[in-house]
Amino acid sequence: MKAPLIIIIGHYGSGKSEFSVNLAIKKARDHNVCLADLDIVNPYFRSREARAFLSNHNIEVISDTYNSTKGLDMPYLSPAIQGRIAKRDKFLILDCGGDPNGIKVLKQFRDLIYDTPYEMWMIVNIFRPETSKTVDIISMYHALQASSGLRITGFINNSNLLRHTSVKDMLYANQIMQEVVEQTRIKVVYTSGIPELLKQLPGDILGEKFPIQIILREKWL
């Protein structure tokens, strides 16, 4: 039986790499975890930057061929990623590029993934201009599916304004995501945020509450 595979996608600024790192730490409590960084476009806030931190949680991180912390920002990936997708002997999390062009790299692995059990979650931050409206989120949803050749199976509501986020902001984001769910018939898996805010949200918020520890940003501005 193959180990679980979760693919994390979303526009730049959605917080997908921060979520991916936190998800890896959560799953490492009960599983052997591998976090594979497929983002060859964006040089900021990528999960590979947290390799040393994650190794303390016994999490394997693979990305570029030279396995460097900063990466070389070249358009290729470690062959080890394909090996992990094929073997599926660890709980595998794929942190993918942040727009339809960046996610095209995932398409090279489609044949290894499509007919196997997997989840692909789209991270949404409604306070980013590209995904600020229901119509924009749904447009991005269709574009990312088309570029990857895979199905999105869930949303992660990671809407935030960094340290300026309020409970009111999160409730507004929940309303927007409710509209997205109604139109796509795709569920919200998690509503993520810092623990102090999550504690103030009502019990009927969409998805499970997912506390985020800020790891990739040296300063949470």
GUTISE-419376 format. One line per 10 residues: their letters; for each residue z, y, x of N, C-alpha, C, O. Coordinates in nm, 3 decimals, decimal comma, padded with zeros to 5 digits, m for minus. Each point is the difference from the previous one (the first is absolute). Layout:
BEGIN
A> Z/Y/X/Z/Y/X/Z/Y/X/Z/Y/X; ...
This chain:
BEGIN
MKAPLIIIIG> 00,000/m00,120/00,085/00,000/00,120/m00,085/00,000/00,125/00,088/00,081/00,013/00,092; m00,173/00,078/m00,121/m00,012/00,121/00,081/00,113/00,097/m00,031/00,047/00,010/m00,113; m00,004/00,062/00,217/00,103/00,103/m00,017/m00,058/00,119/m00,077/m00,122/00,017/m00,003; 00,208/00,065/m00,059/m00,048/00,114/m00,077/m00,078/00,101/00,085/00,025/00,015/00,119; m00,117/00,053/m00,184/m00,078/00,108/00,061/00,006/00,122/m00,091/m00,034/m00,009/m00,118; 00,078/00,122/00,173/00,001/00,126/m00,074/m00,081/00,102/00,079/00,028/00,025/00,117; m00,128/00,034/m00,182/m00,086/00,101/00,060/00,042/00,136/m00,054/00,008/00,020/m00,121; 00,020/00,073/00,211/00,045/00,134/m00,039/m00,112/00,100/00,027/m00,047/00,014/00,113; 00,004/00,056/m00,219/m00,106/00,099/00,012/00,045/00,130/m00,065/00,099/00,002/m00,073; m00,172/00,105/00,099/00,033/00,128/m00,061/m00,055/00,113/00,083/m00,029/m00,016/00,118
HYGSGKSEFS> 00,015/00,132/m00,180/m00,057/00,115/00,069/00,093/00,049/00,110/00,121/m00,023/m00,006; m00,177/00,091/00,106/00,081/00,060/00,105/00,103/00,094/m00,062/m00,031/00,080/m00,088; 00,152/m00,091/00,136/00,108/00,083/m00,054/00,073/m00,064/m00,115/00,096/00,056/m00,052; m00,141/m00,176/00,010/00,067/m00,068/m00,111/00,130/m00,065/00,045/00,087/m00,029/m00,083; m00,072/00,007/00,213/00,120/m00,065/00,052/m00,014/m00,150/00,014/00,099/m00,072/00,001; m00,223/00,025/00,010/m00,024/m00,145/00,002/00,058/m00,068/00,123/00,055/m00,110/m00,011; m00,065/00,173/00,127/00,054/m00,064/00,121/00,152/m00,002/m00,002/00,062/m00,098/00,040; m00,001/00,207/m00,087/00,147/00,003/m00,013/00,046/m00,109/m00,097/00,098/m00,069/00,026; m00,170/00,055/m00,137/00,035/m00,105/m00,096/m00,020/m00,138/00,062/00,084/m00,088/m00,017; m00,195/00,070/00,090/m00,029/m00,130/00,061/00,111/m00,043/00,095/00,042/m00,116/00,000
VNLAIKKARD> 00,005/00,210/00,081/00,107/m00,030/00,095/00,128/m00,037/m00,075/00,068/m00,096/00,037; m00,035/00,172/m00,141/00,120/m00,030/m00,078/m00,012/m00,133/m00,073/00,097/m00,075/m00,011; m00,217/00,045/m00,039/m00,022/m00,128/m00,067/00,017/m00,116/00,098/00,060/m00,102/m00,034; m00,112/00,120/00,154/00,013/m00,105/00,103/00,147/m00,028/00,030/00,041/m00,115/00,013; 00,039/00,221/m00,002/00,143/m00,017/00,028/00,069/m00,071/m00,115/00,084/m00,087/00,021; m00,120/00,123/m00,143/00,059/m00,064/m00,119/m00,033/m00,149/m00,003/00,088/m00,083/m00,023; m00,214/00,049/00,047/m00,042/m00,140/m00,008/00,052/m00,082/00,117/00,016/m00,122/m00,011; 00,011/00,188/00,124/00,047/m00,072/00,119/00,141/m00,057/m00,018/00,044/m00,082/00,080; 00,025/00,125/m00,185/00,132/m00,058/m00,027/m00,011/m00,147/m00,040/00,093/m00,077/00,022; m00,208/00,040/m00,081/m00,015/m00,137/m00,051/m00,123/m00,072/00,054/m00,018/m00,119/m00,028
HNVCLADLDI> m00,067/00,188/00,104/m00,126/m00,059/00,045/m00,027/00,035/00,146/00,055/00,097/00,053; m00,141/m00,176/00,010/m00,062/00,040/00,125/m00,116/00,093/m00,036/m00,090/m00,040/m00,074; 00,091/00,161/00,126/m00,094/00,104/m00,045/m00,090/00,045/00,113/00,042/00,015/00,115; m00,169/00,006/m00,150/m00,096/00,064/00,090/m00,057/00,122/m00,070/m00,049/m00,010/m00,113; 00,054/00,125/00,179/m00,059/00,124/m00,052/m00,123/00,031/00,083/00,010/00,024/00,120; m00,126/m00,026/m00,184/m00,127/00,026/00,070/m00,051/00,138/m00,037/m00,017/00,031/m00,118; m00,008/00,051/00,219/m00,045/00,138/m00,020/m00,152/00,004/00,010/m00,056/m00,017/00,108; m00,010/00,041/m00,221/m00,146/00,004/m00,005/m00,054/00,143/00,001/m00,120/00,020/m00,018; 00,207/00,078/00,038/m00,044/00,140/m00,006/m00,059/00,041/00,134/00,073/00,027/00,095; m00,206/m00,022/m00,088/m00,067/00,038/00,125/m00,049/00,145/m00,004/m00,065/00,046/00,094
VNPYFRSREA> 00,097/00,025/m00,203/m00,052/00,136/m00,017/00,108/00,104/00,024/m00,020/00,094/00,077; 00,133/m00,110/m00,143/00,103/00,104/00,002/00,101/m00,022/00,112/00,064/m00,105/00,004; m00,048/00,201/00,089/00,091/m00,018/00,113/00,146/00,036/m00,028/00,082/m00,002/00,091; m00,049/00,034/m00,216/00,135/00,047/m00,029/00,075/m00,094/m00,093/m00,057/m00,054/m00,094; 00,187/00,035/00,121/00,092/m00,072/m00,088/m00,044/m00,143/m00,028/00,020/m00,049/m00,111; m00,079/m00,018/00,209/m00,044/m00,137/m00,021/00,111/m00,098/00,031/00,091/00,029/00,078; m00,097/m00,147/m00,140/00,106/m00,097/00,014/00,012/m00,053/00,142/00,108/m00,044/00,040; m00,218/00,046/00,037/00,009/m00,051/00,138/00,095/00,084/00,085/00,054/m00,049/00,099; m00,034/00,177/m00,138/00,089/00,086/00,077/00,145/m00,050/m00,005/00,080/00,036/00,086; m00,047/m00,118/m00,185/00,138/m00,047/m00,018/00,021/m00,139/00,059/00,098/m00,066/m00,032
RAFLSNHNIE> m00,189/00,022/00,120/00,007/m00,138/00,052/00,136/m00,032/00,061/00,058/m00,104/m00,030; m00,006/00,191/00,115/00,128/m00,027/00,067/00,112/m00,012/m00,102/00,085/m00,088/00,010; m00,085/00,178/m00,108/00,103/m00,004/m00,105/m00,010/m00,130/m00,080/00,101/m00,065/m00,026; m00,223/00,027/m00,011/m00,020/m00,119/m00,082/00,032/m00,128/00,075/00,045/m00,098/m00,060; m00,068/00,098/00,190/00,030/m00,120/00,078/00,148/m00,033/m00,005/00,039/m00,116/00,014; 00,045/00,217/m00,034/00,143/m00,024/m00,014/00,034/m00,073/m00,129/00,108/m00,056/m00,015; m00,203/00,059/m00,080/00,016/m00,073/m00,126/m00,081/m00,130/00,001/m00,022/m00,062/m00,104; m00,022/00,021/00,223/m00,080/m00,123/00,017/m00,130/00,004/m00,079/m00,044/m00,101/m00,054; m00,017/00,220/00,047/m00,127/00,018/m00,069/m00,111/00,013/00,104/00,008/00,083/00,091; m00,110/m00,165/m00,105/m00,117/00,007/00,089/m00,091/00,113/m00,048/m00,028/00,010/m00,119
VISDTYNSTK> m00,018/00,074/00,211/m00,095/00,106/m00,032/m00,125/m00,020/00,083/00,006/m00,011/00,123; m00,121/00,005/m00,190/m00,127/m00,012/00,072/m00,096/00,108/m00,049/m00,001/00,036/m00,118; m00,079/00,015/00,212/m00,095/00,105/m00,037/m00,117/m00,004/00,095/m00,089/m00,084/m00,016; 00,086/00,174/00,116/m00,116/00,009/00,088/00,000/m00,111/00,104/00,103/m00,064/00,023; m00,217/00,041/00,039/m00,018/m00,111/00,093/00,100/00,004/00,115/00,046/m00,105/00,045; m00,013/00,223/00,004/00,090/00,010/00,114/00,147/00,003/m00,039/00,088/00,008/00,085; m00,063/m00,017/m00,219/00,137/m00,012/m00,050/00,089/00,115/00,048/00,119/m00,018/00,023; m00,179/00,136/m00,008/00,076/00,114/00,048/00,072/00,068/m00,114/m00,037/m00,016/m00,116; 00,141/00,093/00,150/00,077/00,068/m00,103/m00,078/00,116/m00,059/m00,001/00,018/m00,122; m00,064/00,060/00,205/m00,072/00,116/m00,049/m00,140/m00,034/m00,045/m00,060/00,077/m00,076
GLDMPYLSPA> 00,005/m00,189/00,119/m00,135/m00,036/m00,042/m00,103/00,082/00,074/00,032/00,102/00,063; m00,155/m00,147/m00,071/m00,108/00,069/00,069/m00,096/00,068/m00,096/m00,096/00,065/00,042; 00,123/m00,080/m00,173/m00,084/00,063/m00,103/m00,147/m00,037/00,016/m00,087/00,084/m00,019; 00,062/m00,208/00,054/m00,137/m00,049/00,008/m00,031/m00,084/m00,124/00,091/m00,056/m00,061; m00,218/00,047/00,023/m00,037/m00,067/m00,125/m00,004/m00,152/00,010/m00,101/m00,061/m00,032; 00,210/00,000/00,077/00,009/m00,146/m00,003/00,147/m00,038/m00,017/00,089/00,082/00,019; m00,067/m00,208/m00,056/00,135/m00,049/m00,024/00,025/m00,125/00,081/m00,093/m00,066/00,045; 00,219/00,035/m00,028/00,037/m00,120/00,073/m00,051/m00,125/m00,072/00,014/m00,011/m00,122; m00,072/m00,084/00,195/m00,039/m00,129/m00,060/00,120/m00,073/m00,061/m00,017/m00,087/m00,085; 00,136/00,122/00,130/00,121/m00,064/m00,054/00,017/00,028/m00,148/00,062/m00,080/m00,071
IQGRIAKRDK> m00,116/00,193/00,022/00,012/00,031/m00,143/m00,076/m00,103/m00,082/00,053/m00,052/m00,098; m00,177/00,022/00,138/m00,077/m00,101/m00,072/00,070/m00,136/00,006/00,001/m00,075/m00,097; 00,057/00,045/00,212/00,071/m00,126/00,014/00,118/m00,011/m00,094/00,023/m00,105/m00,060; 00,052/00,213/00,046/00,115/00,000/m00,090/m00,045/m00,012/m00,146/00,064/m00,071/m00,079; m00,173/00,139/00,042/m00,050/m00,009/m00,137/m00,045/m00,142/m00,031/00,023/m00,051/m00,110; m00,087/m00,013/00,206/m00,049/m00,137/m00,021/00,114/m00,100/m00,007/00,000/m00,089/m00,085; 00,098/00,103/00,174/00,110/m00,098/00,006/00,102/00,020/m00,112/00,046/m00,096/m00,060; m00,012/00,222/00,034/00,100/00,032/m00,103/00,127/m00,083/00,018/00,051/m00,057/m00,096; 00,000/00,051/00,218/00,123/m00,073/00,027/00,121/00,092/00,006/00,113/m00,045/00,021; m00,137/00,176/m00,041/00,106/00,098/m00,011/m00,026/00,087/m00,122/m00,114/00,012/m00,045
FLILDCGGDP> 00,220/00,048/m00,009/m00,016/00,100/m00,106/m00,078/00,116/00,063/00,049/00,066/00,091; m00,171/m00,043/m00,141/m00,091/00,094/00,065/m00,018/00,127/m00,082/m00,029/m00,005/m00,119; 00,048/00,119/00,185/m00,021/00,131/m00,062/m00,110/00,071/00,077/00,010/00,017/00,121; m00,115/00,025/m00,191/m00,111/00,073/00,061/00,010/00,147/m00,038/m00,007/00,034/m00,118; 00,024/00,053/00,216/00,005/00,145/m00,021/m00,138/00,055/00,031/m00,042/00,005/00,116; m00,030/00,037/m00,220/m00,143/00,032/00,013/m00,026/00,150/00,007/00,088/00,081/m00,027; m00,212/m00,046/00,064/m00,043/00,138/00,010/00,011/00,074/m00,132/00,006/m00,062/m00,107; m00,004/00,195/00,114/00,042/00,079/m00,114/m00,106/00,060/m00,089/00,034/00,085/m00,083; m00,159/m00,124/00,094/m00,101/00,048/m00,093/m00,108/m00,107/m00,009/00,005/m00,099/00,073; m00,105/00,117/m00,163/m00,102/m00,105/m00,014/m00,070/m00,036/00,130/m00,037/m00,116/00,019
NGIKVLKQFR> 00,017/00,211/00,072/m00,062/m00,032/00,129/00,096/m00,078/00,089/m00,039/m00,097/00,065; 00,164/00,141/m00,060/00,098/m00,067/00,083/00,030/m00,142/m00,043/00,033/m00,085/00,082; m00,045/00,060/m00,212/00,034/m00,132/m00,052/m00,115/m00,100/00,015/00,019/m00,119/m00,023; m00,136/00,168/00,060/m00,114/m00,091/00,015/00,026/m00,108/00,104/m00,060/m00,108/m00,005; 00,148/00,138/00,101/00,033/m00,100/00,102/00,058/m00,126/m00,064/m00,013/m00,110/00,054; 00,077/00,127/m00,170/00,059/m00,115/m00,070/m00,107/m00,096/m00,051/00,026/m00,120/m00,016; m00,145/00,173/m00,008/m00,107/m00,082/m00,059/m00,042/m00,115/00,091/m00,048/m00,102/m00,049; 00,066/00,118/00,181/m00,038/m00,108/00,091/00,088/m00,124/m00,018/m00,037/m00,109/00,044; 00,153/00,127/m00,109/00,091/m00,112/m00,023/m00,006/m00,051/m00,144/00,077/m00,088/m00,038; m00,167/00,144/m00,043/m00,003/m00,031/m00,142/m00,013/m00,149/m00,027/00,070/m00,053/m00,086
DLIYDTPYEM> m00,159/m00,016/00,158/m00,023/m00,142/m00,027/00,123/m00,085/00,030/00,017/m00,107/m00,057; 00,069/00,155/00,147/00,123/m00,072/00,031/00,110/00,025/m00,103/00,097/m00,074/m00,009; m00,114/00,181/m00,069/00,106/00,044/m00,092/m00,032/m00,026/m00,146/00,087/m00,041/m00,076; m00,213/00,063/00,036/m00,036/00,015/m00,141/00,046/m00,117/m00,087/00,053/00,023/m00,109; m00,073/m00,144/00,153/00,031/m00,118/m00,082/00,139/m00,056/00,028/00,030/m00,112/m00,040; 00,054/00,188/00,108/00,137/m00,043/00,027/00,097/00,091/m00,075/m00,038/00,110/m00,039; 00,162/m00,154/00,019/00,098/00,088/m00,064/00,029/00,122/00,088/00,029/m00,014/00,119; m00,037/00,132/m00,176/00,033/00,122/00,074/00,036/00,110/m00,099/m00,030/m00,008/m00,118; 00,096/00,109/00,170/00,027/00,122/m00,076/m00,062/00,116/00,077/00,006/00,003/00,123; m00,065/00,093/m00,194/m00,047/00,124/00,064/00,057/00,116/m00,079/m00,034/00,022/m00,117
WMIVNIFRPE> 00,121/00,053/00,182/00,071/00,109/m00,066/m00,050/00,134/00,049/m00,013/00,023/00,120; m00,016/00,065/m00,215/m00,046/00,136/00,031/00,118/00,096/m00,006/00,065/00,014/m00,103; m00,037/00,051/00,216/00,107/00,099/00,007/m00,051/00,132/m00,056/m00,110/00,045/00,035; 00,189/00,017/m00,122/m00,041/00,127/m00,062/00,108/00,105/00,023/00,118/m00,023/m00,026; m00,161/00,139/00,073/00,085/00,119/00,006/m00,071/00,108/m00,080/m00,098/00,057/00,047; 00,146/m00,030/m00,167/m00,072/00,095/m00,087/00,009/00,143/00,052/m00,069/00,088/m00,051; 00,152/m00,066/00,151/00,012/00,135/00,056/m00,094/00,024/00,117/00,012/00,100/00,071; m00,105/m00,192/m00,051/m00,112/00,021/00,092/m00,120/00,044/m00,084/m00,021/m00,054/m00,108; m00,058/00,150/00,156/m00,109/00,055/m00,083/m00,103/m00,104/m00,044/m00,060/00,015/m00,106; 00,039/m00,118/00,187/m00,104/m00,099/m00,034/00,043/m00,093/m00,113/m00,085/m00,064/m00,063
TSKTVDIISM> 00,215/00,057/00,036/00,049/m00,091/m00,105/00,102/00,071/m00,088/00,103/m00,058/m00,036; m00,131/00,182/00,000/00,097/00,080/m00,075/m00,014/m00,016/m00,151/00,090/00,036/m00,075; m00,203/m00,092/00,030/m00,025/m00,016/m00,143/m00,033/m00,145/m00,031/m00,043/m00,076/00,086; 00,064/00,040/m00,210/m00,029/m00,137/m00,044/m00,144/m00,038/00,033/m00,025/m00,109/00,051; m00,068/00,198/m00,081/m00,142/m00,030/00,023/m00,029/m00,020/00,148/m00,083/m00,083/00,037; 00,152/00,159/00,049/m00,021/m00,014/00,145/00,054/m00,133/00,051/m00,062/m00,065/00,084; 00,177/00,026/m00,134/00,061/m00,128/00,041/m00,089/m00,116/m00,041/m00,021/m00,093/00,078; m00,031/00,099/m00,199/m00,086/m00,108/m00,048/m00,132/m00,003/00,076/m00,054/m00,108/00,028; 00,001/00,225/00,006/m00,121/00,006/00,081/00,023/m00,063/00,137/m00,083/m00,076/00,049; 00,197/00,108/00,013/00,035/m00,059/00,129/00,019/m00,151/m00,013/m00,041/m00,076/00,088
YHALQASSGL> 00,103/00,034/m00,195/00,020/m00,143/m00,028/m00,133/m00,075/00,001/m00,012/m00,105/00,064; m00,087/00,158/m00,134/m00,131/m00,065/m00,005/m00,069/00,004/00,137/m00,063/m00,097/00,041; 00,075/00,210/00,029/m00,066/00,014/00,130/00,058/m00,096/00,103/m00,075/m00,060/00,078; 00,206/00,044/m00,077/00,064/m00,090/00,097/m00,032/m00,146/m00,030/m00,018/m00,080/00,091; 00,011/00,046/m00,218/m00,040/m00,137/m00,036/m00,142/m00,028/00,045/m00,029/m00,105/00,057; m00,061/00,199/m00,082/m00,140/m00,019/00,036/m00,017/m00,011/00,152/m00,079/m00,082/00,047; 00,152/00,163/00,027/m00,014/00,000/00,146/00,057/m00,125/00,065/m00,049/m00,046/00,102; 00,153/m00,008/m00,162/00,067/m00,118/00,058/m00,060/m00,131/m00,048/00,009/m00,101/00,069; m00,069/00,102/m00,188/m00,050/m00,124/m00,059/00,111/m00,087/m00,056/m00,022/m00,118/m00,030; 00,143/00,175/00,015/00,115/m00,074/m00,049/00,061/00,072/m00,120/m00,029/00,117/m00,025
RITGFINNSN> 00,115/m00,188/m00,049/00,062/00,056/m00,120/00,133/00,067/00,032/00,082/m00,054/00,074; m00,061/00,172/m00,130/00,133/00,061/00,004/00,084/m00,066/m00,109/m00,041/m00,006/m00,116; 00,158/m00,042/00,155/00,085/m00,074/m00,095/00,124/00,077/m00,041/00,072/m00,042/m00,090; m00,044/00,154/00,156/00,118/00,078/m00,035/m00,002/00,137/00,064/m00,070/00,024/00,098; 00,150/00,067/m00,156/00,018/00,134/00,056/00,141/00,015/00,055/00,095/m00,061/m00,051; m00,082/00,143/00,154/00,130/00,043/00,050/00,009/00,150/m00,022/m00,078/00,076/00,058; 00,171/m00,033/m00,142/00,018/00,143/m00,023/00,090/00,055/00,111/00,122/m00,011/m00,006; m00,186/00,069/00,106/00,072/00,057/00,114/m00,011/00,153/m00,001/m00,004/00,063/00,106; 00,000/m00,005/m00,223/m00,019/00,144/m00,014/00,120/00,075/00,056/00,115/m00,027/m00,035; m00,144/00,123/00,124/00,109/00,076/00,062/m00,052/00,130/00,058/m00,119/00,017/00,025
LLRHTSVKDM> 00,211/00,074/m00,006/m00,024/00,126/00,071/00,092/00,006/00,122/00,057/00,104/00,032; m00,046/m00,219/00,036/00,090/m00,015/00,114/00,143/00,039/m00,041/00,046/m00,043/m00,106; 00,023/00,120/00,186/00,141/00,029/m00,029/00,017/00,092/m00,120/00,112/00,019/m00,048; m00,221/00,038/m00,001/00,008/00,091/m00,114/m00,016/m00,072/m00,134/00,000/00,064/m00,105; m00,014/m00,195/00,106/m00,020/m00,077/m00,122/00,124/00,006/m00,089/00,113/m00,015/00,048; m00,136/00,037/m00,177/00,110/00,002/m00,097/m00,014/m00,115/m00,099/m00,106/m00,064/m00,007; 00,211/00,038/m00,067/m00,007/m00,101/m00,106/m00,107/00,040/m00,102/m00,072/m00,085/m00,051; 00,063/00,215/00,021/m00,102/00,049/m00,093/m00,140/m00,034/00,050/m00,085/m00,040/m00,079; 00,061/00,054/00,208/m00,130/m00,036/00,059/m00,030/m00,148/m00,022/m00,112/m00,036/m00,037; 00,212/m00,048/00,059/m00,021/m00,144/m00,012/m00,023/m00,041/m00,145/m00,076/m00,093/m00,027
LYANQIMQEV> 00,142/00,160/m00,065/m00,022/m00,030/m00,142/m00,140/00,043/m00,044/m00,065/m00,068/m00,079; 00,019/00,182/00,131/m00,137/00,044/m00,029/m00,101/m00,100/00,055/m00,097/m00,035/m00,067; 00,121/m00,012/00,189/m00,089/m00,099/00,060/m00,001/m00,129/m00,082/m00,103/m00,065/m00,013; 00,217/00,029/m00,041/00,009/m00,120/m00,084/m00,088/00,014/m00,124/m00,063/m00,097/m00,043; 00,058/00,217/m00,014/m00,086/00,025/m00,117/m00,147/m00,017/00,035/m00,076/m00,061/m00,074; 00,036/00,116/00,188/m00,138/m00,013/00,045/m00,035/m00,147/00,022/m00,106/m00,046/m00,042; 00,196/m00,027/00,107/m00,027/m00,142/00,027/m00,002/m00,082/m00,128/m00,070/m00,101/m00,007; 00,144/00,142/m00,094/m00,006/m00,069/m00,128/m00,141/00,011/m00,059/m00,051/m00,096/m00,057; m00,010/00,212/00,070/m00,137/00,019/m00,048/m00,097/m00,088/00,079/m00,093/m00,058/m00,057; 00,115/00,048/00,188/m00,086/m00,084/00,085/00,013/m00,147/m00,041/m00,100/m00,071/m00,010
VEQTRIKVVY> 00,222/00,028/m00,013/00,024/m00,139/m00,042/m00,070/m00,030/m00,133/m00,062/m00,105/m00,016; 00,072/00,198/m00,077/m00,062/m00,020/m00,132/m00,151/m00,012/00,009/m00,062/m00,074/m00,076; 00,001/00,148/00,170/m00,146/m00,001/00,010/m00,055/m00,112/00,088/m00,113/m00,044/m00,019; 00,193/m00,002/00,115/m00,049/m00,104/00,092/00,054/m00,138/m00,034/m00,056/m00,102/00,042; 00,166/00,098/m00,119/00,070/m00,127/m00,029/00,054/m00,064/00,127/00,018/m00,122/00,006; 00,009/00,204/00,095/00,060/m00,047/00,124/00,142/00,056/00,008/00,021/00,119/m00,023; 00,075/m00,204/00,053/00,141/00,040/m00,004/00,043/00,080/00,123/m00,065/m00,005/00,104; 00,173/00,079/m00,119/00,070/00,060/00,113/00,102/m00,103/00,050/00,089/m00,040/m00,074; m00,104/m00,001/00,198/00,089/m00,101/00,057/00,132/00,064/00,042/00,108/m00,052/m00,030; m00,117/00,165/00,100/00,119/00,070/00,048/m00,015/00,150/m00,023/m00,110/00,055/00,007
TSGIPELLKQ> 00,222/00,010/m00,035/00,013/00,145/00,016/00,088/00,020/00,122/00,117/m00,041/00,001; m00,172/00,102/00,103/00,072/00,011/00,127/00,047/00,143/00,024/m00,058/00,096/m00,051; 00,163/m00,084/00,129/00,055/00,130/00,033/00,128/m00,016/00,080/00,046/m00,111/00,024; 00,011/00,224/00,016/00,125/m00,008/00,074/00,111/m00,043/m00,096/m00,004/00,034/m00,118; 00,102/m00,108/00,167/00,102/m00,061/m00,088/00,072/00,100/m00,090/00,028/m00,031/m00,116; 00,005/00,151/00,168/00,076/00,097/m00,078/m00,074/00,039/m00,128/00,063/00,021/m00,104; m00,198/m00,010/00,112/m00,078/00,035/m00,118/m00,016/m00,119/m00,094/00,010/00,015/m00,122; m00,034/m00,132/00,178/m00,019/m00,118/m00,085/00,122/m00,027/m00,087/m00,014/m00,045/m00,114; 00,132/00,073/00,166/00,123/m00,024/m00,077/00,007/00,088/m00,124/00,069/m00,034/m00,096; m00,141/00,146/00,097/00,006/00,094/m00,112/m00,109/m00,025/m00,104/m00,002/00,065/m00,105
LPGDILGEKF> m00,088/m00,159/00,132/m00,108/m00,028/m00,094/00,048/m00,092/m00,111/00,089/m00,083/00,021; m00,147/00,097/m00,141/00,040/m00,087/m00,112/m00,042/m00,145/00,022/m00,085/m00,029/00,084; 00,145/m00,060/m00,158/m00,027/m00,142/00,016/m00,138/m00,041/m00,044/m00,049/m00,106/00,040; m00,017/00,188/m00,124/m00,132/m00,038/m00,052/m00,115/00,056/00,085/m00,114/00,006/m00,047; 00,144/00,035/00,169/m00,106/00,047/00,090/m00,098/m00,114/00,025/00,039/m00,117/m00,001; m00,165/00,149/00,024/m00,100/m00,104/00,022/00,027/m00,077/00,129/00,029/00,060/00,104; m00,037/m00,191/m00,110/00,017/m00,083/00,119/00,144/m00,010/00,046/00,090/00,060/m00,058; m00,072/m00,136/00,163/00,131/m00,015/00,062/00,024/00,117/00,095/m00,092/00,045/00,068; 00,215/00,003/m00,062/00,033/00,108/00,092/00,001/m00,054/00,143/00,061/m00,103/00,029; m00,129/00,175/00,061/m00,015/m00,045/00,138/00,050/00,109/00,094/m00,071/00,099/00,021
PIQIILREKW> 00,189/m00,114/00,037/00,052/00,102/00,092/m00,081/00,006/00,129/m00,031/m00,103/00,060; m00,003/00,223/m00,018/m00,078/00,021/00,122/00,091/00,056/00,111/00,072/00,097/m00,020; m00,078/m00,162/00,134/00,063/00,053/00,121/m00,110/00,066/00,083/m00,101/m00,064/00,030; 00,119/00,190/00,008/m00,102/00,071/00,075/00,002/m00,049/00,145/00,096/00,023/00,073; m00,204/m00,090/m00,033/m00,007/m00,063/00,132/m00,111/00,061/00,085/00,021/00,026/00,119; m00,138/m00,004/m00,177/m00,116/00,043/00,078/00,001/00,149/00,032/m00,050/00,041/00,105; 00,105/00,040/m00,193/00,007/00,143/00,028/00,128/00,028/00,079/00,109/m00,033/m00,045; m00,125/00,093/00,164/00,119/00,032/00,079/00,087/00,103/m00,072/00,122/00,002/00,015; m00,188/00,083/m00,093/00,072/00,103/m00,073/m00,054/00,000/m00,142/m00,119/00,021/m00,020; 00,204/m00,044/m00,077/m00,045/00,000/m00,139/00,003/00,143/m00,051/00,101/00,047/m00,051
L> m00,213/00,019/00,066/m00,006/00,145/m00,024/00,011/00,034/m00,147/m00,003/00,118/m00,037
